[in-house]
Amino acid sequence: MDELLCISPIDGRYHKITEKLNEYFSEYALIKYRVVIEIKWILTLNEYVDIKLSLEQINSLNSIIANFNINDAKQIKEIEATTKHDVKAVEYFLRNEFDKLHLSDFKSYIHFGCTSEDINNLAYGLMIKNGLYNIFIPSAEDLINTVRVKAKEYRDIPMLAHTHGQPASPTTVGKELAIFVYRWQSILNLIRNINLRGKFSGAVGNFNAHIVAFPNLDWIKIAKNFVESLGLEFNPLTTQIESHDIICVLFNYIKSFNNITMDFNSDMWLYISNGYFKQTVVKTEVGSSVMPHKVNPINHENSMANIRIANSIFTTLTENLPISRMQRDLSDSSALRNIGVGFSHSLISINQTIIGFNKLSPNSKVLDEDLASNIAVLSEAIQTILRKNGYTNAYEMLKNLTRGNDISNQDIQKFIYSLNISSEDKENLLAITPFNYLGLASKLVDFI
């Protein structure tokens, strides 16, 4: 479909960014992963029930997975139009494929002992895991590494800090960037270490049908081995559905990552507004339809908008997925189909943040002017030295000198000369400027 006809910008305006997610979160992907689970389950049954599949027949089964394509998915959708049941349509498709591959004698083992949700929860588990590790995490790492490189490059560039929007003790550009790198890294480590769960225990989670058919088999062990063979953690206690608790934890982690990105974009926007960062000018671009001078931080604004949409999707999912009446209701089925929407807007936000940040460079002229015009920020250093020398009213003295007053460097120097402190401390204070009163800011960048 022409992207101009797409309702969602995911498949239209931003398709070049999000198309890599099609493999993991599209309707086609869901159908394909269902087929994968069904085939792998038959191969697992062959190990325990002794279906007596030959090596050639096993290879034929694996070929269904290897050769699965969009036309196969369309066939399944056509079957679904009749069955009105998406998972049953997969079973009927496989029955037809078995006939084509001369595997008709084994059709009775397709979907053996399964409820639809046995197939679905594992399919979604693999979709999320593969999309997470193949797309989201590498993209998040690109963002982190992009900012990390600049944090180290700008580690010694002094900058006036602001608390409550007011001038505060100086910092460095690199250290402020490093804070975000450290925050992103912390959340990404949690995301990497999460173990997604899967269930495979029948209609209400009790292996009822399994035990009737083969009462002497250790079905809990078989199910556990099967789920773990897919790279998921086995959940032994479920209703018809896997409870979704862990994927909700994951979504909350992604929301946290997105919120850090939101905070980063907000700060970059303000630094650009204050002139601390310059934006690269591309002569062919237009910043305003009427104001020719404009160079707008559009990528950071775009990222923030996409984060709000992504997080609203993940919030809806985390609030609704863990709740299912009695042994299950169908509300989770419709909700789960929107996982890719949350991932897509998250991916767009990361992409836009990287593009926007790569356009920026520190504006030394403005940074230096701001530091030079805010000599009062040295009051913290002076009152701390006074405390060291026994002044019990040090804070009040500096408050009277600086708070609300327009003071100069000469005023600070005169005040220091008047103090009854050690000559060493006085020399140190006289040498301090907003440009070198940076504490350990540069050294702290080593933590990223």
N, C-alpha and C positions, 0 to 999 in steps of 0.2 A: 504494500500500500504506500502511496505517495506520502511522505512525511508531513506534507501540508494538510493532509486529511486526518492525521492522528489527533485524537482528543487529548491524550496524555503527552506532555512534553518529553517524557521518558522515551517514547517511541518516535517522537517527532523531532523537536528542536535539539534535544540532547542525545539523540540516538547514537551518534559516533562515540560518545562517552560510555553509554550504558549497554551497547550491543554485546559486549563481552560477557554480560550477565545472562544473556539469552540461554546459554548452555546450561545454566544452573537454576533459573527461576521462571522460565517460560512454561506455558502449557505443554509444549513439546518436551521440555526437560522432565516435567512431572510424569508424563506418560512413559518416557524412556526409562526413568529410574524405577518405575513400577515393573516394567518388563525385566529389568536387571534383577530385581528382588525375586520375582517369580521364578526365573531361570536358576538363579543361585540357590533357591530353596529346594528345587528338584534335585540339583546336584548334591546338596547336603543330605537330602533324604536317601539318595543312592548309597551314601556311606553307612547309614544306620539301618535302613529298612531292606536293603539289598534288592533294589529295583532291577538290578542286573543290566545296567547300561554299559554297552561296550565303549571302548575308547573312541571309536568312530562316531558313535551316537553322542557321546559327551562333547566331542568337537562340533557336531552339528548343533547341539544346544548352545554352545558358546558362540557359534556363528550368528545366531539370532541377535545376540547382544552386539557383536562386532559390526554387523551389517545393518543395524537398525537405523532408519532414516525418516525424513519428514513424511514420505509417502506411507510408511508403515503407521506413523502416528495418525495420518488422515484416515487410514482404514479403521483404526480403533475409534476415532471420532464418529465415523459413519455407523459403526456397530452400536456405539453409545446412543446414537439418535433413536435406535430401536429399544435398547435395553433400559435407557434412562438411568444407567448405573455405570460410572466411569471405570471402576475396578473390574466389574464383571465383563466389561467390554474388552479389557486386556486379556482376561482368561479366554474369551471366545476367539480373540485374535490368535492367541497361542495355540489353541486347538487346531485352527486352520493351518498354522505354520507347521505343527507336528505332522499333519497329514502330508504336507508338501515334502517334508524331510523324512518320510517313512518312519515316523515315530508314533504312529497312531496307538500302539499298544500301551503307551505311557501317558496318554492324555488324562487318565483318571487321577494322576498325581499332580496335575496342575492345580495350584491353589489348595493343596491338601492340608486339611486341618486349620486353614487360615480364615480369619475374618478380614474384611477390607482394610481395617485399620492396622493389621499386622503389616500389610504391604505399604500402606500410606505413611505410617510413622517412620519406617526405615527409609522410604524414598525421600521424605522431607529431611530426615537426618543426614543423608548423604548429600542432598542438594545444598543444605546449609553449610555442611562441613567443607565441601569442595568449593563452593562459592566463597566461603570465608577465607580459606587458605590459598586459593588460586587467584582471587581478585581483591577482596577487601583488605586483607593483611598486607599484601605487597603494595597496594595503593597507599595505605596508611604509613607504611615504611618509607615510601617515596616522599610523602609530606614531611615526616620527621627528619629524614636525611637532608632534605632541602633546607629546612630551617636550622638544622644542626651545623651545616657548613657555614652559614652566615653568622651564627652565634659565635663560632670560633674566630671567624674573620673580624667581627666587630667587638670582640671581647674587651678591648681597651678604649673604645670610643666613649667618652663621658657623656652622660645625658641626665638632665634634671628629672628626678622621679616626681610623681604626683600621688598623693593620698587624699581621698575625698575631693579630687580635682584641683587640689592646691599644691603649690611647690613644696617638695619634701627633700630629704637628703639625697644627694646625687647617687646615680647608679651608672651602669654602662649599657649600651645598646645590646651587646652580646649576652650579658647576664640576663636581661629581661627576655630575650629570645630563648635562652637556655631553659628558663622556667617552663615554657610550653613544651619544649622537647622532653624534659623530665616527666612532666605530667602525662603527655601522650604515651611515652614509653611505659609508664606504670600501668596504665589501663590496657595497653596493647599486650603486655605480659599476661594480664588476667584473661584476656580474650584468647591468647594462644593456648593457655593451660586448661581451658574449659573442656570437659568431657561430655559430649552430647550423648543422650541416652536413647535406647530403643527397646521396644517390647515385641514379643512374638509368642503369645500365649493363648490365642484363640478369642472366642466371642465375648467372654467376660473376664479373661485373664486367668483362667483356672486350668487350661489344657484339657477341658472336658472331652472334646472329640478325640484328641490324641490318645488319651488313656483308654477310651472305648476301643479304638482301632488296634493299638499296640500297647497293652497294659504293662508289658515287661521292660519297656524302654525308659531310660532316664530322660524324660522330655525336658526337664528344667536344664539339665546339662547340655542337651542338644540345642535348645533355644539359645542358651548362653553362648555356646561356641559359635553358633550361626551369627548372632548379633555382633559378637566381638570380632568375627572374621571380616565384618564390614567396616571395622574401625570405630564402632560405637560401644558405649558402655551398656551392659545389660541391666534392665529394670525388671526385677522379679515380681514386684507387687503393683499391679495395675488393674483398672477396670477394662472395658473394651479398648480404651485408648491409653496411650502413654500420656502421662499427666502434663507434659509441656513445661514443667517447672524450670528445667535447666535451659531450654532455649529462651525462656523469658529472662533468666539471669543473663544469658548472652546478649539479648536485645537491650537490657539495661546497661550492660557494659558498653555496647555500641553507642547508646544514647550519651553515656558519660564521655566517650571519646568525641562524639559530635559536639557536646557542650564545651569541651576544651577548645575545639576548633572555632566554635561560636565566640568564645572569649578572646581567642587570638585575633579573629577578624575584627572584633569590636575595638581592640587595642590598636590594630593596624590602621583602622579607619580614623581613629582619634589622632594617632601619630601623623597620619597624612594631613588631616585637617589642621593640626598645629604646625605643620611645616617641618616636622622632624624627619620625615621621609619624603624624598622626591619620587615621582612616578615617571617611568620612561614614556616619552611622547612618541607615538606612532603617527606620522604625518597624514596617513590616509584615513585615520579614525576620526570620529566626530564625538565630542563630549556632550553637546547639547544642540537641540534643533534651532536654538535662537541665540545662545551665548557662545560665541566662537572660542573664547578663552578656556572653556571648561575641560579639565582632565579628571574624570570622575573615578572613584575606587569601585568600579562596577563589579569586579570579580569577587571582592570581599562581601559586597552587598548581596550578590547572587548566591554566594555560599551560605550566608546566614539565612536566606529565605528557604533554601533547600534543606538546611538542617532543621528548621522548624517543621517542615512537612515530613521529613524522615522521622523525627522524634515523635510527631503526633501519631504516625503509623505504629511505631514500636510501642508507644504508650498504650494505644488501643489494644494491641496484641497482648501485651503483658498484663493488662487489666482483665482481659476476657478469656484468654486461652486456658488458664489454670482452673476455670470454673466450668464444670460439666455436670448436668443434673443426673443423679443416680449413676448407673453404669456407663452412660454417655448420652449426649445429644449431639446434633449435627452442626451446632453453631461454629465449632472450631474449624470445620471443613472450609467454609467460606472465608473465614478470617485468615487461615493459613495461606490462601492464594495471594495474599497481599504482602507476603514477606519480601518478595523481590522489589516491591515498590519502596519499602524502607531502605533496602540495600542500594537501590538505584539513586535515590536522592542523597544518600550518604556519600556515594561515589562521586556524584556531581559536585557536592560541596567540597570534597577533598581536591578534586581536579581544579575547581575555580580558585580555591585558596592558593594552590601551588602557582597557578598562572598569575594571580594578583601579586603574590609575594615576590615572584621573580621579576616583577616590573619595578621593584622598590630599591632605593639606595639611601643611606643616611645623608641628611642635609647638614653638613658640618657647620655651615654659616649660622643657621637658625639654632642648632644645638648649642653652639658656643655663645651666641647672643643671649639665649635664655639662661644659661648658667651664669654668665657675667652679670646679668641684671637681677639675680636673686641671691645676693650675698648673705641675706638673712638666714639661709639654710645652714650656715655655719654655726648658728646658735646652739645646735645640738652638741657639736664638738666642744664649744667653749664651756657650756654649763657642765658637761661631763668632766672636763679638766678641773673646773672649780670644785665640783664634788670631791674629786680626788684630793684636792688641797684643803679640804675641810670646810668649804663654804656650805652652810646649811640652807641658805636661801638662793642657791645658784640658779635654780629654775626661774624663780621670780625675778631675779636680776636681768636675765636674758629676755624674759617675757616683757618687762618694762622697756627694754631697749629696742626690741624688734617687732613685737606683735602689733600689726596695724600701722607700723611706721615705715616710711620710705627712707631706708638707711643706705649709706654708701660704704664702699670698702674703707674709706678714710674713717668713717664712724666706728667700724669694727676694729680697725687698727688702734685708734685712740682708746677704745674701751680696753683692749688687751694690754696696752702699755700701762693702764691705771691699776691693773690687778696685782694683788700681793700674792704671787705664786712663784714657784721656783723658776730660775732663769731658763732651765732646760724646757720646762713646759711652756714658758712664754715664747721661746724661740720656735717651738713646734707649732704653736697656735698662729704665730705670725706667718709661718710658711704655708699654712693650709689655705687652699682656695677651693671654690666649687669644682674646679677641674681636677683636683687631686684628692679630694675628700671622698674616696670611693670605697674605702674599706677593703674587703676581699672579693669584690665583685668579679674581677677578672679571674681569680683563682677558682671561684665557684663554677665557672664554665667547664672545668675539668670533670665535673660530675656527669656530663652527658657523653 
